[in-house]
Amino acid sequence: MTVTIGSRVVGGGRPTYVIAEIGLNHNGDVALAKQLIDVAADAGADAVKFQKRTPELSTPEHMRDIPRETPWGTMSYLDYRRRVEFGRDEYIEVSDHALLRGLEWFASPWDEPSVAFLEDIGVAAHKVASACLTDTGLLHALRDTGKPVILSTGMSTVEQIDRAIEVLGTDRLVLMHATSTYPMEPDEANLRMIPALRDRFPGVPVGYSGHERGLQVSLAAVAMGAVAVERHITLDRTMWGSDHAASLEPTGLQHLVRDIRIIEAALGDGVKRVYPGEQAAMLKLRRVPA
């Protein structure tokens, strides 16, 4: 089965769909968000992804008043969430820039009003963050949009994934294997979950959302059949913010896309043949002809 997101088709032997997650790595700055969109476009990614919250709804009660040291001084965690959140004007500006650069764009809504917000602007799809997989009300709101949904499965049991898919359905669904550790160590990657999810949900395209350092695990995911790869991006991993350390810098994203395309070419079609390039070696080395 394939899922169409804007002008791209995901799954069904199509090229790996590469999502560059900007998330909150724009630190509330539209100019920085545009720079990151340029990084994604220049690297050859297919889409950029943001996060959209209504801070008063999506911030857990026990976290709201915790002090947070920020570039704008010490503030409560709730005020920090308000400070980095884009509003309508900012989202229109960054979405226009993404489309001008030939990228699809969408976001992870963390609450139901954010779904309505994104629908009003006109996203191509919606992404369910791993932390939101058990939010049944949010899942119902996303299903009702009729848009494609990309579901990350970090911090979740198989039973919880089953329940989420019962709500969302499988018609326009892309599953993303994920482990929600920031940054993730390789021994927590569990890439064999990619074929396991394919077997459990036949016909549903399965990709990989990574939070590791480096490229090896994401590239291995493609070799194991991931139809989409999502990685956080940043201009500099040492920048202030919670996701920068687990993100790819511009050169890293360029190398990721380059190497994914090489792996796709190398995987072939599984039909054994003698290639033209082998003929000279065969003449030189094979003593007994067939």
N, C-alpha and C positions, 0 to 999 in steps of 0.2 A: 504493500500500500504506500502511496505517496501523500504528502501534505503540501499544499501550495501556500507560500507566504509571500504576498506581493507578487513579484515577477519571478521568484525562485521556487523550484520544486525540490522538496526534501525527501530523500529516500528513493527506493526503486532504482538503485544503481547510479543515481545522479551524483555530481561532485559533492564532496562533503560541505555542508553548510556551516560556514565559520561565523560565529557570533562574537564580536568584541564587546565585552561588557564594560561599559563606562561606570555603571552603578552610581555610587556617590563619589567617585574619584575626581569629579569636577570640583569638589569642595565648595559647591554653591556658586561657582564662577562660570558664566556663560562663555566667556572667551576661552577658558580652559576646556570646557566641554567641546567647543568647536575644534580646538587643537587636537583633541583626542579623536574626534570624528575624522579629521584629516589623517591621523595616524592609521586608523582602521582602513580608510579608503586606499591610502597609499600602499598598504600591505596586501590588499586584495581580499579583505574580508567581505562577507555578504551582508552583514547587519551589525548595527550597534544597539546596545540594550542599556536602558536606564532603570532606576527604581523610583516608584511613586508612592508616597505615603501621605496620609492625613495624620500628622504627628500625634494629635490628641487621641486618635483611635488606635493607631498601630504601635505606640510605645507602651510596653508592659508597665503596669501600675508600679511594680517594685523598682523599676529603673528610672522613673520620671525625675525624681529629685536628686539623683546621684550626681555629685559635682563632676564636671568634665573639663579637663584642660584643653583649650582650643587655641588656634591662632588669633581668635578674637577675645581672648581672656577666659577666665573661669566662668562657666555657666552650668545650669542644670542640663542633664541629658536631654530632657524634653526641649529646652530652648536651643540646644545644639541641633536637634533634629529639625526644628523650625528654620534654623539659620541656613542649613545646607539644602533645603527643599526648593525645587523650582516650582514656580507658578505657571499660569497659562501663557503669559507673554514669553517667558523664558523657554517653555517647551515648544511653542510655535517657532521661535527663532532657531533652536537646535534641530527641530525636525525638518525645517526648511533646508538647513545646511546639510543634513544627512541625505536628504533626497537629491539635492543638487550634486552631491558627491557620488550619487549612484548607489546609495545604501538603503536597505530597509531599516526601519527603526521601530522599536517597541519598548516596553518596560515591564517590570514586575510590579503590579499593584499589590499593596499590602493590606488593603481594606476595601470595602465595597464602594464608598464614594470615589476612591481612586480609579476604580473600573469605569465609572461613569465619566470621570474627568478625562481619561485616556480615550474613551469612545467618542467623546465630544470633539477631541482634536483629530482623531482618525488614525489610529494605529493599525498596522497590518496584521498584528497578532498580539497575544498576551503570553507572558511568562509567569509561571507559578514558582516563586522562590521555595526552596526546600522548607524554610521555616513556616510557610503558609500551607503546606500540603494537607494539614488536618483541619483547616478553616473551611468547614462545609459551606457556610454562608457565602464566602468569597468564591468558592468553586462553583456554586449554583449561579452566581452573578456572571462569572466568566463563561459558563456553558451557555447562558442565555444571550450572550453577544453574538453567537454564531461564528465567531472568529476562531482561527487556529489557536490552540493552546499548547505551549511547551511546558512540560511538568518536570521539575527537578525533584529528585528522590532522596536527597541527603537527609540525614538525621531521622530516617523513617524506616519502619518495619515493612515487610512484604504485605502484611495484613492492612496496614495503613495505606499503602499504595493501592491495594485492591479497592478499598473503600473510596479513595479519591477518584479512581477511574470509573467506579460505578456511577459517580455523580457526573463526571465530565463526559463519559462516553469515549469511544475510540475513533469516531469518524474524522476528526480534525486534530488528532493528538500526536504529539511527538514526546516521547519519554527521554529523560536525560539521567543516566546513571551519575551519581555524585556522592562525594563524601565531604561533609561540611566542617572540615578542619581548616584553619587559616593560619599559616600555610599547611597543606597536607603532606604527610610523609608517605613515601612510596608503599610502605607495608600496609597502609590503610586504603590504597586505591581500589583493590578488589575488582580488577577489570573483567574478571570472569562473570561479573554481574551483567555485562552487556549482552552476551548470548543468553544468559539466564532470563533476563527481562524479555528478550525476543521470543524465547520459548514459552514464557508464561502468558504473553500478550501477542499472539500471532497476528501479523499484519500491521502492528504498530511500529513505526520507525523509532529506533533507539539510538540516542547519541550520548555524549559525555560532556559533563560540565566540571572543569578542573580547577582546583585551588592549590596545586602544587607549585614548587619552584621548578623552573626549567621546562623543557619540552618533551622529554622522553616518554612520560606517562601518556600525555595527550596523543603523541604519535603512535604509541602502542595501541591506544583505543581505536584509532583509525584502522590500523592493521587488523584489529579484532572485529571490524565491521561497523563502528560508530558512524552514523549518517550525518551527524552534526557535532561540532566541537565548540564549546563556549569557554572563553578565558577572559578574566579581568585584564584591563590594560591601564597603563599609567605612563606619564612622561618620565617619572623617576620613582623607583621603588622606595627611596628614602623620604619621599614627601610625607607630610602629616596626613593622617587618616587611617581608618581601620583596615582597608583592603589593599593599600598600595604594596605592602610587603609580599602579598601573594599574587601580584599582577605581573604581566609581561610589559617590558619597556618596548619602545618602537622597533628596535632591531630584533628583539625576541619575537614579536608578532610577525614581522616580515619573514623570519626564518621558519616560524610555525606554518604559515600558509604555504611557503615554498616547499617545505618538506612533506606536508600533507599531499600536495599535488604530485610529488615524486612517488610517494607511497601508493597513491591511487593508480598511477601508471604502472607501477611494479606489480600490483596485485593481479592484473590480467583478468582472464575470464575462466580459468580452470580447465581449458581445453589444451591437451598436449599437442604440440606441433614442433616441427623442425624449422627454426627461424633462418632467414636468408644469411644472417651473420654467422651461423654455425657451419655453413657449407665449406668454407675454406678450411676450418678446423677439422671437419669430417674427412676431407680429402687428404689432409696432412697426417692425421692421427689414427684413423680407423683402419686397422689391418685387414679385417674380414668384412667384406661388403655384405649388406643385408640381402 
